[in-house]
Every structure is written in C-alpha cells, then in structure tokens.
C-alpha cells in the first residue's frame, strides 16, 4: 500500500498538539459481519467534520499499514454525530444522533490508501448534505466519534464454472469458461487470448491445445493471488488484471504491475479500433460509389 508512516522523530510542538486529539483504539465488539472495528472518539464542541477527519487521517493510515492487513482488506467509515434543530416559532430544540456511512472500499497491496481515505470522507460529507436537505435548520452540535470497520479480503480463489449474473451476461462482452475442473483461471486466460467465434465458452480440443502454450510453473489450482503472480512471472509477455462483481458494482481484485506491457496492449487495442473504423468508412464509400 502506497503510504509511508510519519517518521518517529516529530517536532515537540506538533507532538503536544497531537496529544490533544483522541487516539484510535480497538472496540471490544466489532460491527456485525466485520473482522475488527476501531474507534476514534470526537472532541467536545468539535463541529468541523473535515478538520476532524483530517486530524484522524494519520492514525487511520497507520492502522491500514499494520501487518495483519498487508495482504488486502475491506474498510468502511461510520461517523456518529450530534445534531440539533431549533423550532423558529416555539424555540423548542430537537436533538438527534445520526450515523453517516461511507461505502465499503477494497484495498489491495498497491492501493493508494490516502486517496481511499479521502474518497470515504467525501462520501460521508455528501451523506450529511443529503440529511440536511431532508429537514431544514439542522446544525452540527458535536462529533461523537468515528468507527473504522476492517475486514480481511481474500476473494481470489477461481475454481469451477459459475453462471454469470444476468446483468453481466446480457452485455455479451464476457466469456465464461464452462469447465468442470478447478482450472477456471487457466481456461479464462487461454480463451481470452484466442476466443472462438461460436460458443467461445466451450473447452474444446483447440482450447486445450492452446493452453499448453502457457507456462504454469509454480501455479496451483484453484488459483489464488500468489498463483496469479507466479503465472505472470512465468509468462513475461502477459499482464493480468482481475475484477470482482458485487451488488451490480465491479471492483479491482488484482492489478498487474507490468505498466509498460499494459501500455503496449492499450496502444494495440487503439490501433485495432482505428483500423476497424477505417474499414467501415471504406466500405461505406464503396457502397456510395456503386449507387
């Protein structure tokens, strides 16, 4: 993860300022469905959400860098605040303590965790804006605290055939190998390199023959993240990116670090699109000439 912890040698004045802010701690009981929940309590009369989140950022990024989460994790914020509204006629004050949630974020080895943090902060700010639009005159009275939800993330374990979700299947843009073994990863890569025009999902003799051209040294099936790394190392001319699909949203699971190779692939794809467009234009011109 691309975050470098703050050096231990901190200016004494800055250290004294930091001591004024509450420290992150682990809760005894985690939120249901999550591995661990950490908590940063708010300060009395602290009514600026962005400054509170900015002051909490270094503690959260240090948490993200802990050894137990180095291999990838899911995270989410829940901000608890106190808000009040005064009736303009009666002067009566109503107080509520709502919770504002960010969306869950997937963090992998090379994810920019600082950017992920900022994204979740913005999501919470937007949720608070929506809350204020539903009822006028609400004012932030204090920040009660911030929950940081953490869960280990190990989604990669490609095995046998699983039907595509209907929304993906309707796109007709994804080949889903119809295999009966645990080598789905191998078949997906093989078919992706040379898909058949008709029923590309079938494991034909041609697909089996093509799969023998791929080096699989150090790769075990069903493939896990370390197996994908081994496969990329054994096949230096291939770059693998893997995405997951959950609740109609795609998210990255594994990104290849072969940046130069990915740029070459992108250039080749762009050239192919240009060539196809030129062919279409030539075809249209020929038709006009015949007419």
C-alpha positions as CSV (number, residue, x, y, z in Angstrom):
1,X,0.0,0.0,0.0
2,X,1.4,3.3,-1.0
3,X,1.6,5.1,2.3
4,X,4.7,5.9,4.2
5,X,4.1,6.2,8.0
6,X,5.1,9.5,9.7
7,X,8.8,9.3,11.0
8,X,9.2,8.8,14.7
9,X,11.2,12.0,15.1
10,X,8.3,14.5,15.5
11,X,8.7,18.1,16.5
12,X,7.8,18.5,20.2
13,X,5.3,21.3,19.5
14,X,3.5,19.1,16.9
15,X,3.6,16.1,19.3
16,X,1.9,18.2,22.0
17,X,-0.9,19.2,19.6
18,X,-1.4,15.6,18.5
19,X,-1.8,14.6,22.2
20,X,-4.8,16.8,22.4
21,X,-6.7,14.6,19.9
22,X,-8.2,11.3,21.0
23,X,-6.3,8.2,20.0
24,X,-7.5,5.3,17.9
25,X,-8.4,2.2,19.8
26,X,-10.0,-1.2,19.0
27,X,-13.5,-1.9,20.1
28,X,-14.2,-4.9,22.3
29,X,-17.0,-5.9,20.0
30,X,-16.9,-5.5,16.2
31,X,-19.8,-4.4,14.0
32,X,-21.7,-7.5,12.8
33,X,-20.1,-9.0,9.7
34,X,-16.7,-7.3,10.1
35,X,-13.5,-8.7,11.4
36,X,-12.5,-5.8,13.6
37,X,-13.9,-2.3,14.5
38,X,-11.7,0.6,15.6
39,X,-12.8,3.8,17.1
40,X,-11.7,7.4,17.3
41,X,-13.8,9.4,19.8
42,X,-14.7,13.0,19.0
43,X,-13.7,16.1,20.8
44,X,-16.2,18.3,22.9
45,X,-17.6,21.1,20.8
46,X,-15.8,19.9,17.6
47,X,-18.2,20.8,14.8
48,X,-16.0,20.7,11.7
49,X,-16.2,17.3,10.1
50,X,-13.5,17.8,7.6
51,X,-10.9,19.0,10.1
52,X,-11.8,16.1,12.5
53,X,-11.3,13.6,9.6
54,X,-8.0,15.3,8.6
55,X,-6.7,15.2,12.2
56,X,-7.7,11.5,12.3
57,X,-6.1,10.6,9.0
58,X,-2.6,9.7,10.1
59,X,-3.9,7.3,12.8
60,X,-6.2,5.5,10.3
61,X,-3.4,5.2,7.7
62,X,-1.1,3.7,10.3
63,X,-3.9,1.2,11.1
64,X,-4.1,0.3,7.4
65,X,-0.3,-0.3,7.3
66,X,-0.4,-3.0,10.1
67,X,1.0,-6.4,9.2
68,X,-2.3,-8.2,9.7
69,X,-3.8,-6.1,6.8
70,X,-0.8,-6.0,4.5
71,X,-2.3,-8.6,2.1
72,X,-5.5,-6.7,1.4
73,X,-8.7,-5.7,3.3
74,X,-12.1,-4.1,3.1
75,X,-12.8,-0.9,5.1
76,X,-15.6,1.4,5.8
77,X,-16.3,4.5,7.9
78,X,-19.3,5.2,10.2
79,X,-19.4,8.7,11.6
80,X,-21.6,9.3,14.6
81,X,-22.6,13.0,15.3
82,X,-25.0,15.0,17.4
83,X,-27.2,17.4,15.6
84,X,-29.8,19.8,16.8
85,X,-32.7,21.9,15.3
86,X,-34.5,24.8,16.9
87,X,-38.1,25.5,16.0
88,X,-38.3,29.0,14.7
89,X,-41.8,29.5,16.3
90,X,-41.7,27.8,19.7
91,X,-37.9,27.8,20.2
92,X,-38.1,24.1,21.1
93,X,-34.7,22.3,20.4
94,X,-34.7,18.8,18.9
95,X,-31.5,16.7,19.2
96,X,-30.6,13.6,17.2
97,X,-27.5,11.4,16.9
98,X,-27.4,10.0,13.4
99,X,-24.8,7.7,11.8
100,X,-23.3,8.5,8.4
101,X,-21.8,5.7,6.4
102,X,-19.2,5.6,3.7
103,X,-19.3,2.9,1.1
104,X,-17.1,-0.2,1.6
105,X,-13.7,0.1,-0.1
106,X,-11.4,-2.6,-1.3
107,X,-7.7,-2.0,-0.5
108,X,-5.0,-4.1,-2.3
109,X,-1.2,-4.2,-1.9
110,X,-0.7,-1.3,-4.3
111,X,-3.8,0.8,-3.5
112,X,-3.3,4.4,-2.6
113,X,-4.8,4.3,0.9
114,X,-4.6,8.1,1.3
115,X,-6.8,8.5,-1.7
116,X,-9.2,5.8,-0.5
117,X,-9.4,7.7,2.9
118,X,-10.3,11.0,1.1
119,X,-13.0,9.2,-1.0
120,X,-14.7,7.9,2.1
121,X,-14.6,11.3,3.8
122,X,-16.2,12.8,0.8
123,X,-18.9,10.2,0.8
124,X,-19.7,10.9,4.5
125,X,-19.9,14.7,3.8
126,X,-22.3,14.0,0.9
127,X,-24.5,11.8,3.2
128,X,-24.6,14.7,5.7
129,X,-25.6,17.1,3.0
130,X,-28.5,14.8,1.9
131,X,-29.6,14.6,5.6
132,X,-29.7,18.4,5.9
133,X,-31.8,18.6,2.7
134,X,-34.4,16.3,4.1
135,X,-35.0,18.7,7.1
136,X,-34.1,22.3,7.4
137,X,-32.3,24.1,10.2
138,X,-30.2,21.1,11.4
139,X,-26.9,22.2,12.9
140,X,-23.9,20.0,13.9
141,X,-23.5,20.2,17.6
142,X,-20.6,17.8,18.2
143,X,-18.8,14.8,16.7
144,X,-19.3,11.7,18.9
145,X,-16.8,9.5,17.1
146,X,-15.7,7.6,14.1
147,X,-15.9,3.8,13.6
148,X,-13.3,2.3,11.2
149,X,-14.5,-1.1,10.1
150,X,-11.9,-3.6,8.9
151,X,-12.2,-7.0,7.3
152,X,-9.6,-9.3,5.7
153,X,-10.0,-9.5,2.0
154,X,-9.2,-12.8,0.2
155,X,-11.7,-13.0,-2.7
156,X,-9.4,-14.7,-5.3
157,X,-9.9,-18.4,-5.5
158,X,-11.0,-19.2,-9.0
159,X,-12.4,-22.7,-9.4
160,X,-15.1,-24.4,-11.5
161,X,-17.9,-22.9,-13.6
162,X,-20.3,-20.5,-12.1
163,X,-23.1,-18.8,-14.2
164,X,-22.6,-15.1,-14.8
165,X,-25.0,-12.7,-13.1
166,X,-27.8,-11.8,-15.5
167,X,-26.7,-8.1,-15.8
168,X,-23.2,-9.2,-16.9
169,X,-24.5,-12.0,-19.2
170,X,-26.7,-9.5,-21.1
171,X,-23.7,-7.4,-22.0
172,X,-22.4,-10.2,-24.3
173,X,-18.9,-9.0,-23.5
174,X,-17.6,-11.6,-21.1
175,X,-16.5,-15.2,-21.9
176,X,-17.3,-17.5,-19.0
177,X,-15.4,-20.8,-19.5
178,X,-17.8,-23.8,-19.0
179,X,-15.2,-26.0,-17.2
180,X,-15.8,-28.9,-14.8
181,X,-12.4,-28.8,-13.1
182,X,-10.7,-26.2,-10.8
183,X,-8.7,-24.6,-13.5
184,X,-11.1,-21.7,-14.5
185,X,-8.2,-19.2,-14.4
186,X,-6.2,-21.2,-17.0
187,X,-9.2,-21.6,-19.3
188,X,-10.2,-17.9,-19.0
189,X,-6.7,-16.7,-20.0
190,X,-6.4,-19.2,-22.8
191,X,-9.8,-18.4,-24.3
192,X,-9.2,-14.6,-23.8
193,X,-6.0,-14.9,-25.9
194,X,-7.8,-16.6,-28.8
195,X,-11.6,-16.7,-28.5
196,X,-13.7,-18.8,-30.8
197,X,-16.3,-17.1,-33.0
198,X,-19.0,-19.6,-31.9
199,X,-19.6,-20.8,-28.4
200,X,-16.2,-19.4,-27.0
201,X,-17.1,-20.6,-23.5
202,X,-16.6,-24.3,-24.5
203,X,-13.5,-26.1,-23.5
204,X,-12.7,-27.6,-26.9
205,X,-9.7,-29.5,-28.1
206,X,-8.4,-26.3,-29.6
207,X,-8.6,-24.5,-26.3
208,X,-6.8,-27.4,-24.6
209,X,-4.0,-27.3,-27.2
210,X,-3.6,-23.6,-26.8
211,X,-3.4,-23.9,-23.0
212,X,-0.2,-25.9,-23.4
213,X,1.5,-22.8,-24.8
214,X,1.1,-21.1,-21.4
215,X,3.8,-21.7,-18.8
216,X,2.3,-22.7,-15.4
217,X,5.4,-23.1,-13.3
218,X,4.6,-22.5,-9.7
219,X,0.9,-22.2,-10.3
220,X,-1.6,-24.3,-8.4
221,X,-5.4,-24.5,-9.0
222,X,-7.8,-23.2,-8.0
223,X,-5.7,-20.1,-8.5
224,X,-5.1,-17.6,-5.6
225,X,-3.4,-14.3,-5.7
226,X,0.1,-15.8,-5.3
227,X,-0.6,-18.1,-8.2
228,X,-1.6,-15.2,-10.5
229,X,1.7,-13.6,-9.6
230,X,3.6,-16.8,-10.4
231,X,1.7,-17.1,-13.7
232,X,2.7,-13.5,-14.7
233,X,6.3,-14.2,-13.8
234,X,6.3,-17.4,-15.8
235,X,4.7,-15.6,-18.8
236,X,6.5,-12.3,-19.1
237,X,4.5,-11.2,-22.2
238,X,1.2,-11.4,-20.3
239,X,-0.4,-8.9,-17.9
240,X,-3.3,-10.0,-15.8
241,X,-6.0,-7.7,-14.2
242,X,-8.8,-9.3,-12.2
243,X,-12.1,-7.7,-11.2
244,X,-14.9,-8.8,-8.9
245,X,-18.6,-8.1,-9.1
246,X,-20.8,-7.5,-6.1
247,X,-24.2,-5.7,-5.9
248,X,-24.0,-4.6,-9.5
249,X,-20.7,-2.9,-9.0
250,X,-17.3,-4.0,-10.3
251,X,-14.1,-3.6,-8.2
252,X,-10.5,-4.5,-8.7
253,X,-9.1,-7.6,-7.1
254,X,-5.7,-7.9,-8.7
255,X,-3.8,-5.4,-10.8
256,X,-0.8,-6.3,-12.9
257,X,2.4,-4.2,-12.2
258,X,3.6,-4.6,-15.7
259,X,2.8,-1.0,-16.6
260,X,4.9,-0.9,-19.8
261,X,3.2,-4.1,-21.1
262,X,-0.3,-2.7,-20.3
263,X,0.5,0.5,-22.2
264,X,1.5,-1.7,-25.2
265,X,-1.8,-3.6,-25.0
266,X,-3.7,-0.3,-24.9
267,X,-1.9,1.1,-27.9
268,X,-2.5,-2.1,-29.9
269,X,-6.2,-2.0,-29.0
270,X,-6.4,1.6,-30.1
271,X,-4.8,0.8,-33.4
272,X,-7.2,-2.1,-34.0
273,X,-10.1,0.2,-33.3
274,X,-8.7,2.8,-35.8
275,X,-8.2,0.1,-38.4
276,X,-11.8,-1.2,-37.9
277,X,-13.1,2.3,-38.2
278,X,-11.2,2.9,-41.4
279,X,-12.5,-0.4,-42.9
280,X,-16.1,0.7,-42.1
281,X,-15.5,4.1,-43.8
282,X,-14.0,2.5,-46.9
283,X,-17.0,0.1,-47.0
284,X,-19.5,2.9,-46.8
285,X,-17.6,4.9,-49.6
286,X,-17.6,1.8,-51.9
287,X,-21.4,1.4,-51.4
288,X,-22.0,5.1,-52.3
289,X,-19.8,4.7,-55.4
290,X,-21.8,1.7,-56.6
291,X,-25.1,3.5,-56.0
